[in-house]
């Protein structure tokens, strides 16, 4: 069986036996070395599962990063403290923009916004128009206040040096849009994985969709290199693969777009570390590749601990529910592309 705690233990032990070292996200960003794996855990819900994960790693002297949402299904102060005391890194899994957008949508539903209906799906909102840009900025200005408040609240429980966006697949807004207008370094943040890790050099593996090749059912949990940036920032849809740098005017730019004067980008070469180059579906596929020495030297792995359990009923429940969600997300991806 896959996605069990035993499978997780076997994966970590195999990687460790193959000479890999494990780092938190902050250490991976600030001082990357060879033959390393950054362990990221998104605590979307069921924080007790994350505590079990943290305990397994702590017993083996392994440290990772745990990103907590400011939602009741994730935020458990006692568990956050326990995980931090084990030596793991605690980070903020921010979703302030999508939360604010939803609250505003409910608040002014069917009211007018500068003569336009407040509905994100309305065809009257044209990306790039002055009305759209003004509306976008107003949402971001509200969301950054929420971000600062939640970050301060989390820092009262444990040190926080890195952040990572929550995908919020149902929303048309991408939480990373905050950094078009604001700089997270001003909040004492070292980095954000989607901005500060070079995915032309680092293989990104994630269990999104309860599989290791779930890109087709992933709305935003995609780490792409300089050859392509495809996100639905502000509901604008897929970005072009070449031409004007889409991050030119952003306060924070992804690693590949920080070269001074670099205003264009192009798919100059195929990505050797693209997840599609590695035929991983099950955890056993990764284990086999590690044993055969077929993994690259730099990897970031993202786990959603709520998907991993040895208990039969929760395991089956998660399997069925995730398969249902995958169908819905698959069609959402197709629609938004």
N, C-alpha and C positions, 0 to 999 in steps of 0.2 A: 504493500500500500504506500502511496505517495502522500505528501503533505501531512506527515505524522512527526511527532517529536523525535522518534527514532530515526526517521529519514533525515531530519535536521542535524542530529548528532553525527550521523554517518557522514553527511556532507562536510561538516566542519572538520571532523577527524581526518577525512581523506585529504582535504585541502591542506591541513596542517602537516600531514605526513609527506606531502609533496613539496614541502618547503615554502609554502605561502605564509606570510605574516599578515596580521589583521590590524586595521587601524580604524579609529573613529573618523567621521567625515571631516572634522576640523583639522585633525592631524594629517589626513590624506591631502587636504587642500594646501595646508601650510608647508608640509615637508614630505612630498611623495617620494618613494624610493622604489627599487625594483622588487618584483615578486611579492606584490602586496594586494590585499583585498580590503576595500572599504565596506564595512557592514552597516547597512542602513535598514532601520525598521520603522515602518509607518504604523503608528498606533491609531488606526481609524476607529476601532471599537474593541470590546473585550480586552481591556488592559491587563487582566489577570494572565492571559496568554503571553503577553509581552514580558510579564514578570517571570514566567516559566522560561522563556527564551533567555532572558538576562541571567537567570540562575545557571542554566546549562553552560553558557559561555564563561561566566565567572569561575566556575569550577575548573575550567581548562585554561584559565589565565587569558581569555580572549575578551577584548573590549569592542563595543559597537556603539552606534548612535540610535537613539529612540526619539522620534518626532511625535509630539502629542498635539492633538487638536484641542481647540478651546470649546469643546462640546462635551456634554455630559457622558456620552457613550465612550469617550476617550479619556477625559480629564479625571484622574483619580490622584489626589495629592499624596496620599500615603504610598501608592505604588510608584509615583514619580520619585519620591524621596528614596524609596528602597532601591530602585534601579540606579539612581545617582550614587548612592552609598556603595554599590557594588563596583563602582569605578567606570560605569558607562557614561557616555555623553547624552545629555538631554537637549533636545532642540524643539523649536516651535514649528508645527505643521500648519502653516497659516492658510486661511481661506476667507479672509476678511472682505475681500472685494465681492466674492459671490454671495456671502452672507448679507452684506449691505445692499447689494443689488436686489436680492430677494425681499428684504425688509422694505425697501423703497417701492418695489413693485406692488407689494401688498398695500402699502400706505397710500399710494396715489393711483391705485388701479382705476383705469378708465378715466382718469383726469387728463388734462392737457399739459404737454411740456413744450412750450414755445410753439403752440399751435399743432404739435404732433402728438398722437396718442402714445402714452407710456406703455409700450409693449415691446419687449426685446425682439420679438420675432416680426415686428411690423416692418413692412417693406419701405415705410416712409423714413426709416433710419438708414441713411446711406453712409457707409464707412468712409471717413475722410472729409465729410461735410462739416461745416462750421458748427451746425447744431449738434451733430454727433460728437465732435471733439469736445464741445463745451459740456455736454451731458456726461461723457466719459470722464472728464477731469473732475466734475463735481462728485461723481461716485467715488473716484479714487481719493479725493480729499477727505471724504467721510471715512473711507475704509482705512486710511493711514492712521487716523485717530484710534480706530478699533485695534489695528495692528499694534500700535505703541502701548495701548492699555493692556492687551493680552500678553504681550512680551514682558512687560513689567511685572504682571501678576505671576507669570511662570518663573521669572528670575527670583522671586521671593521664595520659591521652593528649591530651585537648583540653578547653578550657573548655566547660561545659554549663550553659546558663541556662534551657532549656525542655525539657519532656518531652511525650510523646504516647503514648497507649495503643495497644497492638497489639490488633487485634480478636479474635484467637483464636476463629474462628468455630465450631470443633467443640465448644469448652467452653461450658457453660451459665453460667459465671461471667464477669462483666464486670470487667476490670482497673481500671476507674475507681472501683470500690467501695472502694478504698483510701482515697479522700478523703472517705468518710463518717465515718471514724474518725480520720484524720490530715490534716495540712495540708502540702501540698508546698512552701509558702513557707518552712516551717521547715527545709527542705533547701537553701535558697538558690535556689529555682526561681522564675523570673519568671512563668511561666505554662504552661498546657496548652491547646492549641487548642480542645478541646471544652468547656472551661470559661471561657476568657478571650477568645473572639472572639464578637461579637454577630452571630449568623447571621440576625437580622432585618434587618441592614444590610449584610451581606457575603454574596455569592453563593459557595456552596461547590461546586466541581467536582472530582470524583475519578475516576480511571480504574479504580476497583474493578470487577472483573468483565471487565476488558479492553474496556471501553466507557465512555462518559461519561454514560450514563443507566442505570447498573447498580443502582439502589436496590432493585429486586426480588430481586437476588441478593446483597445486602449485609446481613450480620448486624448490624454495629455501626458501620460507617463511614458514618454519617449525621449531618449537622449540621442540627439542627432548631431553629427559633425558638421563641418563647415560646408559640406556639399548640399545641405538642405536644412531649412528651418520650417517646420510645419506645425503651427499652433493656431488656435482660434482666439488670438488676443482680441478681447473686446468684441468677439463675434465676427471678426473680419474674415475668417476663413483661412484657407491654406495660403501660405506665403510662396512667392515665386522662388524657383530653384536658382535663379541667377538674375543679376541686375543690381538695382539699388540696395544697399545695405538696409534691411528693415529695422535695424537697431541704431541707425545713425544718430538720432536725436534723443536716445534714451539716456537717463542718468546712469544706469548700470547696463553694461553690454556683456553678453556672453564672451567667454575667453577668446574665441576665434574672431571677434569683431572689435577688439580693443587696440589694434594697431592704429597709431595716429595717422590720419589721412586715408585710412582704408574705407572707401565709400561704396565699394562693390564687392560682390562675392560670386563665386562660380563653382560648379562641381568639377574641380580640376582632376580628381581621381576618385575611384571607388573606395569606399571605406573598408580597410582590411579588418577593422574591428566591429563592423556592423553586426548586430545580433542575428541578422538573417544569414550571415555567413556560417553561423554555428547552428546545427540542427538539434537544438535542445527543446524537448517538450516536457519530459519528466525530470525530476531531481536525479534519478539514476543516470540520465544522459550526461549530466554535468559531472557526476562522480566518475563515470567511465572515461570521459575526456580528461579529467584530472589524472587518473591512474595511467593513462596512455601518454601523458605529457603534451596534450593538445590544447591546453589553455594558454592565453597570453599572460604576460607578466603583471599587467595592471587591470584590475577588475573592480567595479562597484556592483554590489549585489543588494537588491531591495527586497525585503520580506514584509509581508503583512501577517503578523502573528495570529490574527483571528482565523486565518485559514488553516493553521497547523494544530492538530490535536490528535491524541491517541484514543480519545473517547468516541466510541462508535456512533452514537446518536448525533452529537455535534458535528462529527466528521461528515456524515451523510447529509445532514442539514445544510452545511456549508457547500458541499458538492452540488446539490440540487439548486440551491439559491444562486450560486455563482454561474451555473450553466444558464439559468433563466436571465440573469443580468447580462451575460455575454451576448445573448441573442439581441437584446435591446441595444446594447452598446455598439454592436456590429453595424446595425442599421443607422444609428446616430453618426458613427464615423463616416459611413457612406454618404449620408445626407450633407454633413458639414464639409466634406471634401469637395 
